[in-house]
């Protein structure tokens, strides 16, 4: 069956997928989408780089004036240490990841907890395309057209209690699917966290696709976090657990190098990384040849240009020390 819940009372029978639906998942999804008007995820079967279009995606105004990087650029230059530390390693090595079937455990201070099939967790929500500027702590950036759902919508449905002050995330650990986890490059599993108000902010996404296609393995299939006003390493990939917790949760890079990577990790051109400035960034478009050689550089904006939307979250905070 497609959903396993620890407490039967947590979810209504209408949220549980039948055995018959499993036998013809694609037909079930198409019919359900037509009947309900909401988008469902397609099957995540096939090799890492096979294209699979997402259906019933709502276009939004976020970033509509921006020119997104190419799909090739987005999928060929990224960080995913579970598949290697080089920028091209994820594309080369992520074919071992099996993103279907996929379950996500919900734990902690919430009314609904248990282990949910990914489709059942997402089904009630409308998929949206949002074009966000994304900034890496290594001083490069991309414009990426994400497809996903607001994280806050999912969290509300799970019913966090008053004790839930933070949301913690955890990536899959599987040495067969993620062979670079055999190395001690980082402590595994990869961990991240957000303050509850950050997690509930309308800009924060659970992304399942890029450029209208199912999320490629190397970019965090089948589901990853996108927080556009923070440095990219906060965007945890291949999520298998979401926990509502009372205290600030551990975050992998903050554990690994606390002088260099703070818990908040808000994009801040005024606070340099200990080894390089954050005042400017190289904009990667994915276009090859001479254009790649002379990739443009831009001034880094506070909160990555989203200050109008998110600055109020940090009113009164010392953003130099709380970095």
C-alpha positions in Angstrom: 0.0 0.0 0.0 1.1 3.6 -0.6 0.9 5.0 2.9 1.9 3.7 6.2 0.7 5.5 9.3 1.7 4.8 12.8 -1.6 6.0 14.2 -4.7 5.1 12.2 -6.6 8.0 13.6 -4.2 10.6 12.2 -5.4 10.4 8.6 -8.9 9.9 7.1 -9.6 6.9 4.9 -9.9 9.2 1.9 -6.2 9.9 2.2 -5.2 6.3 1.9 -4.5 5.0 -1.6 -6.2 1.7 -2.6 -4.6 -1.4 -3.9 -6.4 -0.9 -7.2 -4.8 2.5 -7.6 -1.3 1.0 -7.2 -2.0 -1.3 -10.2 -2.5 1.6 -12.5 -0.9 4.6 -10.8 -0.6 6.8 -13.9 -4.2 6.3 -14.9 -5.3 6.9 -11.3 -3.3 10.2 -11.1 -4.7 11.5 -14.4 -8.3 10.8 -13.4 -7.9 12.2 -9.9 -6.3 15.4 -11.2 -9.2 15.9 -13.6 -11.8 15.3 -11.0 -10.2 17.4 -8.2 -8.5 20.1 -10.1 -5.2 19.5 -8.2 -1.9 18.3 -9.6 -0.5 14.9 -8.6 3.1 13.8 -9.0 3.9 11.5 -12.0 5.7 8.2 -11.6 9.3 8.7 -10.7 10.4 5.6 -12.5 13.3 5.5 -15.1 17.0 6.5 -15.2 18.3 9.5 -13.5 18.3 11.8 -16.5 15.1 10.7 -18.3 12.8 13.6 -18.9 9.3 13.4 -17.4 7.0 16.3 -17.7 5.0 17.5 -14.7 1.3 18.1 -15.5 -1.2 20.7 -14.2 1.5 23.1 -13.0 0.3 26.5 -12.1 2.5 29.4 -13.4 3.2 32.1 -10.9 4.6 35.6 -11.1 7.7 34.8 -9.0 10.7 35.7 -11.2 8.7 36.0 -14.4 11.0 38.7 -15.6 14.2 36.6 -14.9 15.9 34.5 -17.5 16.4 31.0 -16.0 19.6 29.1 -16.4 19.4 26.2 -18.9 18.3 22.7 -17.7 21.8 21.5 -18.7 23.4 24.1 -16.6 21.2 23.5 -13.6 21.7 19.7 -13.7 25.5 19.8 -14.5 26.8 22.2 -11.9 25.7 21.7 -8.3 26.6 20.3 -4.9 25.4 17.0 -3.7 28.1 15.4 -1.5 26.3 12.1 -1.3 27.5 11.6 -4.9 30.8 13.3 -4.7 32.4 16.7 -3.8 33.0 18.0 -7.4 30.4 20.1 -9.1 30.0 17.6 -11.9 30.0 14.5 -9.7 26.3 14.5 -9.0 25.3 14.3 -12.6 27.8 11.6 -13.3 27.0 9.5 -10.2 23.4 10.0 -9.2 22.0 7.3 -11.5 22.2 5.0 -8.5 19.5 6.8 -6.7 16.0 5.2 -6.8 13.5 7.9 -6.2 10.4 5.8 -6.6 8.8 4.5 -4.4 9.6 7.1 -1.7 8.3 7.7 1.8 8.8 10.6 4.2 8.6 10.1 8.0 6.8 12.8 9.9 7.8 13.0 13.6 7.7 15.2 16.7 5.2 17.7 17.9 2.4 17.4 15.4 -1.1 15.9 15.3 -0.3 13.7 12.3 2.8 11.7 12.4 3.9 8.5 10.7 5.5 7.4 7.4 3.7 8.8 4.4 4.1 7.8 0.7 5.4 10.9 -1.1 2.4 11.1 -3.4 -0.1 11.0 -0.5 1.8 13.7 1.3 1.7 16.0 -1.7 -1.6 15.1 -3.5 -3.9 17.7 -1.9 -1.6 20.6 -3.0 -1.4 22.5 -6.3 2.0 22.3 -8.0 3.4 25.7 -8.8 6.3 27.0 -10.9 8.4 29.7 -9.2 11.5 31.2 -10.7 13.9 31.9 -7.9 17.4 33.4 -7.7 19.5 30.9 -5.9 22.8 31.9 -4.2 25.6 29.4 -3.3 27.9 30.2 -0.4 30.8 29.7 -2.8 29.9 33.0 -4.5 28.0 31.7 -7.6 24.3 31.9 -8.3 21.7 30.6 -10.7 18.1 31.5 -11.7 16.1 28.3 -11.4 12.5 27.6 -12.3 11.4 25.3 -9.5 8.2 23.3 -9.5 6.9 22.5 -6.0 4.4 23.3 -3.2 4.7 25.7 -0.3 6.2 23.9 2.6 3.9 25.8 5.0 0.8 24.2 3.3 2.1 20.7 4.0 3.1 21.6 7.6 -0.3 23.1 8.4 -2.1 19.9 7.2 0.1 17.9 9.6 -1.0 20.0 12.6 2.1 21.2 14.5 1.5 21.8 18.2 2.5 24.8 20.2 5.7 23.0 21.2 6.9 23.0 17.6 9.4 25.8 17.3 11.6 24.5 14.6 11.4 22.0 11.6 14.2 19.5 11.1 15.0 17.7 7.9 17.0 14.6 7.1 18.3 13.1 3.9 18.4 9.4 2.9 21.3 7.3 4.1 21.9 4.4 1.7 25.5 3.5 0.7 24.3 1.6 -2.3 22.1 4.4 -3.7 24.4 7.2 -2.4 27.9 5.7 -2.7 29.8 8.8 -1.6 28.3 8.3 1.9 31.0 5.7 2.4 33.5 8.5 2.6 33.9 10.7 5.8 33.5 13.9 3.8 30.5 14.9 6.0 28.7 13.3 8.9 25.8 11.4 7.6 22.8 11.7 7.3 22.8 15.3 6.0 20.7 17.4 8.4 19.1 20.8 8.1 16.6 22.9 10.0 14.5 26.0 9.9 12.8 28.1 12.5 9.0 27.5 12.3 8.3 31.0 10.9 10.9 30.5 8.2 9.4 27.1 7.3 5.9 28.5 7.2 6.9 31.5 5.0 5.1 31.5 1.6 8.5 31.6 -0.2 9.7 28.3 1.2 9.1 25.4 -1.2 9.2 21.7 -1.2 10.4 21.2 -4.8 9.7 18.2 -7.0 10.8 19.5 -10.3 12.9 21.9 -12.5 12.0 23.5 -15.8 8.6 21.7 -15.7 10.3 18.2 -15.5 10.5 15.8 -12.6 13.4 16.6 -10.2 16.6 15.1 -11.6 18.4 12.8 -9.2 21.5 15.0 -9.1 19.3 18.0 -8.0 17.7 16.2 -5.0 15.1 13.8 -6.3 12.4 13.2 -5.6 11.8 16.1 -3.1 14.0 18.8 -1.7 13.8 22.0 0.2 14.2 25.5 -1.5 14.6 28.6 0.7 15.6 31.3 -1.8 16.8 34.0 0.7 19.4 31.5 2.2 22.6 30.1 0.9 22.1 27.0 -1.2 23.4 24.4 1.3 20.2 25.0 3.4 18.3 23.3 0.5 18.5 19.8 1.8 17.9 17.1 -0.9 16.3 13.7 -1.1 14.3 14.3 2.1 13.2 11.2 4.1 12.3 12.7 7.4 10.6 16.0 8.6 10.4 16.6 12.4 8.7 19.2 14.5 11.0 20.0 17.3 11.2 22.3 20.3 14.9 23.2 20.2 17.2 24.4 17.3 18.1 21.2 15.4 21.5 20.3 14.2 22.5 21.3 10.7 25.3 19.4 8.9 27.5 22.3 7.7 27.0 24.2 10.9 28.3 21.1 12.7 31.2 20.6 10.2 32.5 24.2 10.2 30.6 26.5 12.6 32.8 29.5 11.9 32.0 29.3 8.2 28.4 28.1 8.1 25.8 29.5 10.5 22.4 28.0 11.3 20.5 30.8 9.7 22.7 31.1 6.6 20.8 34.1 5.2 22.5 35.7 2.2 24.3 38.7 3.5 26.9 40.6 1.3 28.2 42.4 4.4 29.3 39.2 6.2 32.2 37.6 4.4 32.9 33.9 4.5 36.2 33.4 6.4 37.9 32.4 3.1 36.2 34.8 0.6 34.0 37.8 0.1 30.2 37.4 -0.3 29.8 40.9 -1.8 29.7 39.7 -5.4 28.6 36.5 -7.2 29.2 34.8 -10.5 26.0 34.2 -12.4 25.9 30.7 -14.0 23.5 30.5 -17.0 24.5 27.1 -18.3 25.3 28.5 -21.7 28.6 27.1 -23.1 31.5 28.5 -25.1 32.6 32.0 -24.7 29.6 32.9 -22.6 30.6 30.4 -19.9 34.2 31.7 -19.9 33.0 35.3 -19.3 30.0 34.5 -17.0 28.7 37.8 -15.6 29.2 38.9 -12.0 26.7 40.8 -10.0 26.4 42.5 -6.7 25.0 40.2 -4.0 21.8 41.5 -2.5 20.7 41.3 1.1 18.5 38.2 1.6 19.4 37.4 -2.1 17.0 40.1 -3.2 14.0 38.9 -1.1 14.4 41.4 1.7 11.0 43.0 1.2 9.4 39.6 1.8 11.5 38.2 4.6 13.4 40.9 6.5 10.6 41.2 9.1 11.4 37.6 10.2 14.7 38.9 11.6 13.7 42.3 13.1 15.9 43.2 16.0 18.4 40.3 15.3 22.1 40.8 15.0 22.5 39.3 11.5 26.3 39.5 11.7 26.6 37.2 14.7 23.4 35.2 13.9 24.7 34.3 10.5 
